[in-house]
């Protein structure tokens, strides 16, 4: 299952995504966690110290390797240089699975021991001083989008992406790459403004969106969120002494997480798992191609000097069975 956590800056989406990843680790499920936020905080939220987090390889710096591996023997892609962030897979492309070893994971992922289990952690890399004025952050998240375009996952396998804050992810088609999107919202007008943007943009793409109310202090907060987001409100969470200790760098045992927060994580997992039966691989592939053609016409053809529409394999549909034959 591909799961995104989104929300405005400071909403608590990184905290909740890290708790969700920890919960998955306790179940023994295979997990790939991806920090795609401009502020790289997922590693520390998962218990890495600053030095360890700083040593995480940046996916954006390894984009050439990622492209070269994923294009495989696809005859429609003439070179790695001709690939852009939206390039879809086709016959001959190499696909990624959650439970495998491959050069992309070897270069970009690092194991993190959590709650008796182990997850793979990947990160886009921070926005550095060298990028100021000459690059946009989407040049870094493009590596994530390309990997998601070539990723085939099954039931009981999880890819959890901590997305960049606000509605910035709509600058690409990455918001359509997920089975479930959890939007973390505080019970304030600003807190629900991102929800309205997401709901509007995602309406035509079949995006499954559920709101997680965070920093909720009482019934009035719940009522406010319910009045603003309606049935999209999945659950609410409030103060956590465990989270406060974690944010100070002294997390207790995860087994000591408050019961109500543990139940909330179980509900998040149940909601995500329920979307598996709704998967439509043909629509997923169609949307992938839609955004590729838009990017090709807007800037990709001019930048690469190639007609990127020719990269589309009209007979190819990304699905679980494709991983065995690609």
PyMOL commands that set and color helices and strands:
alter all, ss='L'
color gray80, all
select helices_A, chain A and resi 13-27+42-45+50-54+59-71+80-82+103-108+129-131+138-149+168-171+174-176+189-205+219-232+241-247+254-256+259-274+276-278+281-304+308-311+320-324
alter helices_A, ss='H'
color red, helices_A
select strands_A, chain A and resi 2-6+30-35+96-97+109-114+117-123+151-152+157-162+180-186+209-214+233-236
alter strands_A, ss='S'
color yellow, strands_A
deselect
rebuild
show_as cartoon
